[in-house]
């Protein structure tokens, strides 16, 4: 009798330290042996997207196996499920969305998490539209939307305190649970970002193009010329912008696919799928939030 599978969270794995247990996918296929060391944040992100599990107690005969990417417990399926707020793992800088809970009001405001004190409050930046603060009153109720891994999460909250000094921010009531629904599509966003491709770091420019699809782990690129070979390495640079934040991303990348398709202007373009190498945390955060900003329109 095989042991039951227990979901492994990102926080359960320490980068640079041996795994205390073997890690499996949802079909109980071994991915990493006990003692293997996860060496980078990028490697960890790729593993988490697959859905990771470890063995727990024995599985009862006839018990259903989890589907790929689903948790054994608290499965966010179909209509979703309530999960502890701690499992959302929001971090400073993460993008969340506030929607006033007033009849006939559909506006949504993107704000950033500043921090939180468990059981007390969640601090977020004050909503701004056209560089002007939106009026928010203490006691006002909001629906908060956020993303955590492959889950779209939501919870109701109330404004405890509006602070305008030393900078504008809000204290929101700390939720005990949130409602989580599995995102039914890949965590990526359609974009239009200029990219330069080099043979190697400090090497000659071999192509340029536009990123048309972006995720934390990679991108789909349109270029008028084909470059590199499948499995080959290149060095890329591009600029991402979110609100008033800009980051120049420079990273090695692996060519994962080649193809050809028509762009929005009817031109035949070479299509190249790239997998990013190491990206620093600030750049990874802005890319993730750019993707989340797009997904907020659908959830």
Backbone torsions as a table, in degrees:
resi	resn	phi	psi	omega
1	UNK	NA	125.0	-180.0
2	UNK	-79.0	149.4	177.3
3	UNK	-69.9	152.9	175.5
4	UNK	-68.8	152.9	179.4
5	UNK	-94.2	134.1	178.7
6	UNK	-111.9	130.3	-179.7
7	UNK	-59.7	139.8	175.2
8	UNK	-105.5	124.6	179.4
9	UNK	-92.0	161.3	179.3
10	UNK	-56.9	-39.9	-177.7
11	UNK	-68.0	-15.3	-179.1
12	UNK	-78.6	-14.6	-175.3
13	UNK	-110.2	124.3	178.9
14	UNK	-98.1	121.3	179.3
15	UNK	-64.6	133.0	177.7
16	UNK	87.5	-0.2	179.8
17	UNK	-120.9	147.5	-178.4
18	UNK	-62.2	141.7	176.0
19	UNK	-65.2	135.2	179.9
20	UNK	-80.1	-6.7	179.3
21	UNK	-153.1	163.5	175.2
22	UNK	-73.4	150.9	-178.3
23	UNK	-117.1	136.5	-176.4
24	UNK	-124.5	164.4	168.5
25	UNK	-89.5	-175.8	-174.2
26	UNK	-67.9	-17.5	179.3
27	UNK	-95.9	13.1	179.2
28	UNK	68.3	27.1	174.4
29	UNK	-89.6	128.0	-177.0
30	UNK	-64.9	126.5	176.3
31	UNK	-102.7	-46.2	-179.3
32	UNK	-139.0	134.3	176.9
33	UNK	-75.0	157.4	172.1
34	UNK	-56.9	135.0	179.1
35	UNK	96.3	-13.2	176.8
36	UNK	-67.8	143.9	-178.5
37	UNK	-104.1	124.2	171.1
38	UNK	-82.2	120.0	-167.2
39	UNK	-97.3	-12.7	-175.9
40	UNK	-149.3	159.0	175.9
41	UNK	-62.0	-39.1	-179.2
42	UNK	-62.8	-45.2	178.3
43	UNK	-60.6	-41.1	179.9
44	UNK	-64.5	-42.2	179.2
45	UNK	-59.5	-43.6	-179.2
46	UNK	-63.0	-42.9	-180.0
47	UNK	-64.3	-44.2	-178.2
48	UNK	-62.8	-37.8	179.5
49	UNK	-63.2	-28.1	179.1
50	UNK	-71.8	-28.0	-172.7
51	UNK	93.3	110.0	-174.8
52	UNK	-111.6	145.2	-179.9
53	UNK	-144.1	154.1	171.3
54	UNK	-126.4	163.6	-178.7
55	UNK	-80.0	139.1	176.5
56	UNK	-117.3	-122.6	177.5
57	UNK	-78.2	175.1	-179.0
58	UNK	-66.9	142.3	177.9
59	UNK	-82.6	132.9	179.1
60	UNK	-69.8	141.3	178.4
61	UNK	-55.8	133.6	178.7
62	UNK	84.0	-5.0	178.7
63	UNK	-67.3	136.7	-178.0
64	UNK	-67.5	145.4	173.8
65	UNK	-82.4	149.6	174.9
66	UNK	-67.8	149.1	173.5
67	UNK	-79.3	162.7	-177.0
68	UNK	-53.8	123.4	175.9
69	UNK	85.8	-1.3	-179.4
70	UNK	-99.2	149.0	178.9
71	UNK	-84.6	154.3	176.7
72	UNK	-71.2	-38.8	178.3
73	UNK	-115.2	154.5	178.4
74	UNK	54.1	49.6	-175.9
75	UNK	-73.7	119.3	179.5
76	UNK	-82.2	76.2	-175.1
77	UNK	-114.2	153.2	175.8
78	UNK	48.2	-107.3	-178.2
79	UNK	-75.6	-4.9	176.9
80	UNK	93.0	-177.5	-177.7
81	UNK	-152.6	154.3	175.6
82	UNK	-82.9	133.4	179.0
83	UNK	-131.7	158.1	177.1
84	UNK	-61.6	142.5	-179.1
85	UNK	-59.1	-32.4	180.0
86	UNK	-56.9	-30.6	-177.1
87	UNK	-74.1	-13.6	178.6
88	UNK	-72.6	-28.7	174.5
89	UNK	56.0	46.4	175.3
90	UNK	-69.7	141.1	-177.7
91	UNK	-125.4	156.5	176.5
92	UNK	-52.8	132.6	-178.1
93	UNK	97.4	-17.2	179.6
94	UNK	-64.8	145.1	178.6
95	UNK	-86.9	131.0	170.7
96	UNK	-132.0	169.1	-175.4
97	UNK	-127.0	134.7	177.9
98	UNK	-107.8	132.5	174.2
99	UNK	-126.4	119.9	-180.0
100	UNK	-59.4	135.8	177.7
101	UNK	-90.5	71.1	177.4
102	UNK	-131.0	138.1	-179.2
103	UNK	-59.6	131.4	177.6
104	UNK	82.4	1.4	179.4
105	UNK	-104.5	119.0	-176.9
106	UNK	-112.6	-1.2	-177.0
107	UNK	-61.9	146.0	173.9
108	UNK	-128.6	137.2	-177.0
109	UNK	-120.0	126.7	175.8
110	UNK	-82.3	126.8	177.8
111	UNK	-134.0	169.6	-178.5
112	UNK	-116.6	143.9	175.9
113	UNK	-70.6	131.2	176.1
114	UNK	-99.4	-39.9	179.0
115	UNK	171.8	-174.8	179.6
116	UNK	-161.1	155.3	173.3
117	UNK	-122.6	115.7	-172.6
118	UNK	-52.8	128.4	178.1
119	UNK	80.4	-5.6	-176.5
120	UNK	-111.9	-71.8	-177.6
121	UNK	-157.9	161.7	174.0
122	UNK	-113.6	127.6	-179.6
123	UNK	-98.9	128.4	176.9
124	UNK	-133.2	159.1	176.3
125	UNK	-66.9	156.3	179.6
126	UNK	-74.7	134.1	179.1
127	UNK	-62.5	139.5	-177.9
128	UNK	-132.2	136.9	174.0
129	UNK	-131.3	127.8	-178.4
130	UNK	53.6	41.4	177.5
131	UNK	65.4	17.1	178.3
132	UNK	-120.9	138.8	178.4
133	UNK	-66.9	135.3	173.5
134	UNK	-80.9	137.9	179.8
135	UNK	-67.5	123.7	176.2
136	UNK	-129.6	131.5	-179.1
137	UNK	-107.3	150.6	175.5
138	UNK	-65.4	136.5	-175.9
139	UNK	93.6	-8.3	-179.2
140	UNK	-70.2	142.0	-178.4
141	UNK	-99.2	139.4	179.2
142	UNK	-134.0	153.9	164.9
143	UNK	-97.4	127.3	179.3
144	UNK	-104.2	129.6	174.3
145	UNK	-112.5	141.6	179.5
146	UNK	-151.0	169.1	175.5
147	UNK	-123.6	142.6	176.3
148	UNK	-141.0	107.4	-176.8
149	UNK	60.5	-121.2	-179.4
150	UNK	-99.1	14.5	-178.2
151	UNK	-110.6	136.5	167.2
152	UNK	-93.8	128.9	-173.5
153	UNK	-120.6	151.4	177.4
154	UNK	-147.9	148.0	175.2
155	UNK	-157.1	155.1	177.3
156	UNK	-91.0	145.4	-178.8
157	UNK	-146.7	167.8	178.9
158	UNK	-130.4	143.6	179.7
159	UNK	-76.3	116.6	178.1
160	UNK	-82.4	-39.8	-174.6
161	UNK	-154.5	137.2	173.1
162	UNK	-106.6	117.9	179.1
163	UNK	-111.6	131.7	178.9
164	UNK	-109.4	-10.6	178.2
165	UNK	-131.1	144.5	1.9
166	UNK	-76.5	-6.6	174.2
167	UNK	-152.9	159.1	-175.7
168	UNK	-74.5	125.5	174.5
169	UNK	-156.5	166.3	-176.6
170	UNK	-121.3	143.4	165.9
171	UNK	-97.5	123.1	176.8
172	UNK	-110.7	149.9	177.1
173	UNK	-60.9	143.2	-178.0
174	UNK	-83.4	122.3	-178.3
175	UNK	-82.8	146.5	174.3
176	UNK	-78.6	-40.7	-179.8
177	UNK	-135.2	160.2	173.6
178	UNK	-130.5	159.0	177.7
179	UNK	-96.1	125.5	-175.6
180	UNK	-117.2	135.7	177.4
181	UNK	-129.1	132.5	-179.6
182	UNK	-67.3	131.7	176.3
183	UNK	-68.9	129.2	-173.6
184	UNK	-88.6	7.2	179.7
185	UNK	-138.8	166.7	-179.0
186	UNK	-64.7	149.8	179.3
187	UNK	-80.8	81.2	-179.2
188	UNK	-150.6	164.7	-176.1
189	UNK	-137.4	141.6	171.8
190	UNK	-71.9	132.1	-177.8
191	UNK	-140.2	176.2	174.0
192	UNK	-141.3	88.9	-172.6
193	UNK	-126.4	129.1	177.9
194	UNK	-69.2	137.3	179.9
195	UNK	-133.6	142.2	174.6
196	UNK	-112.7	136.3	-177.5
197	UNK	-117.6	127.8	-178.2
198	UNK	-116.8	156.0	179.5
199	UNK	-62.6	-38.6	179.2
200	UNK	-162.1	172.1	177.1
201	UNK	-62.0	124.0	-177.4
202	UNK	79.8	0.6	-178.4
203	UNK	-89.6	-174.5	-177.4
204	UNK	-73.5	150.4	174.3
205	UNK	-70.0	127.8	-179.8
206	UNK	-110.7	-17.8	179.2
207	UNK	-168.9	163.5	171.2
208	UNK	-139.2	164.0	-178.7
209	UNK	-177.6	-155.5	-179.1
210	UNK	-135.7	133.5	172.1
211	UNK	-76.4	125.3	-179.1
212	UNK	-110.3	-10.4	-179.1
213	UNK	-151.0	125.6	-171.1
214	UNK	-130.4	137.3	171.2
215	UNK	-135.7	174.9	179.8
216	UNK	-64.2	-31.3	-174.9
217	UNK	-95.1	-10.8	-176.9
218	UNK	178.8	-169.6	-174.9
219	UNK	-154.2	156.0	169.9
220	UNK	-107.2	128.5	-171.6
221	UNK	-118.1	136.3	168.0
222	UNK	-98.3	130.4	177.5
223	UNK	-141.7	144.9	177.7
224	UNK	-69.5	-16.2	179.8
225	UNK	-127.5	149.3	175.5
226	UNK	-80.8	142.1	179.3
227	UNK	-136.7	144.9	175.7
228	UNK	67.1	175.7	178.3
229	UNK	-118.1	152.2	179.5
230	UNK	-56.0	128.5	-176.5
231	UNK	89.9	-9.8	179.7
232	UNK	-79.1	166.3	-178.4
233	UNK	-111.5	142.3	174.6
234	UNK	-135.0	177.4	176.6
235	UNK	-126.6	129.6	-172.4
236	UNK	-125.1	157.4	172.9
237	UNK	-144.6	137.6	177.4
238	UNK	-156.4	162.6	-178.2
239	UNK	-112.3	130.0	174.5
240	UNK	-112.5	143.4	-177.6
241	UNK	-133.3	131.8	176.6
242	UNK	-137.7	114.3	-175.9
243	UNK	56.6	-119.9	-177.9
244	UNK	-100.9	14.4	-178.3
245	UNK	-108.1	132.8	176.1
246	UNK	-125.7	142.0	176.4
247	UNK	-138.5	134.4	171.5
248	UNK	-91.9	115.1	-179.0
249	UNK	-94.7	124.5	174.3
250	UNK	-128.9	125.7	-175.1
251	UNK	-160.3	149.7	168.0
252	UNK	-68.9	156.5	-179.7
253	UNK	-147.2	152.7	177.2
254	UNK	-107.4	133.4	177.3
255	UNK	-78.2	117.0	-177.6
256	UNK	-101.4	-22.4	-178.7
257	UNK	-157.0	154.0	173.1
258	UNK	-126.8	146.5	177.2
259	UNK	-165.4	-167.6	179.7
260	UNK	-150.3	136.3	177.3
261	UNK	-155.5	169.5	-178.8
262	UNK	-93.1	133.3	179.1
263	UNK	-84.4	-175.5	-175.0
264	UNK	-66.9	-16.1	178.1
265	UNK	-98.8	8.5	177.6
266	UNK	82.5	10.6	-179.5
267	UNK	-91.0	142.9	175.5
268	UNK	-78.2	124.7	-176.8
269	UNK	-125.3	148.4	170.1
270	UNK	-74.2	135.9	180.0
271	UNK	-114.8	127.2	-177.9
272	UNK	-127.5	128.8	175.0
273	UNK	-94.1	125.9	-177.6
274	UNK	-116.1	140.1	171.0
275	UNK	-107.8	122.8	-177.0
276	UNK	-69.4	150.8	169.1
277	UNK	-88.4	-143.0	-178.5
278	UNK	-69.6	131.2	175.4
279	UNK	-126.4	136.1	-177.0
280	UNK	-68.8	158.2	-173.6
281	UNK	-56.9	-37.9	-179.4
282	UNK	-64.4	-41.4	179.5
283	UNK	-69.4	-40.9	178.2
284	UNK	-61.8	-39.5	-179.4
285	UNK	-64.2	-44.0	-177.2
286	UNK	-69.5	-36.1	176.7
287	UNK	-65.0	-45.1	179.4
288	UNK	-60.0	-43.9	-179.5
289	UNK	-68.7	-31.6	175.4
290	UNK	-63.5	-42.4	177.4
291	UNK	-65.5	-45.0	179.8
292	UNK	-61.9	-38.3	179.3
293	UNK	-58.9	-38.6	177.5
294	UNK	-69.6	-43.4	-178.5
295	UNK	-66.3	-27.6	178.1
296	UNK	-58.5	-25.2	-179.1
297	UNK	-71.5	-16.7	-174.7
298	UNK	-108.5	-14.0	-175.1
299	UNK	-124.2	NA	NA
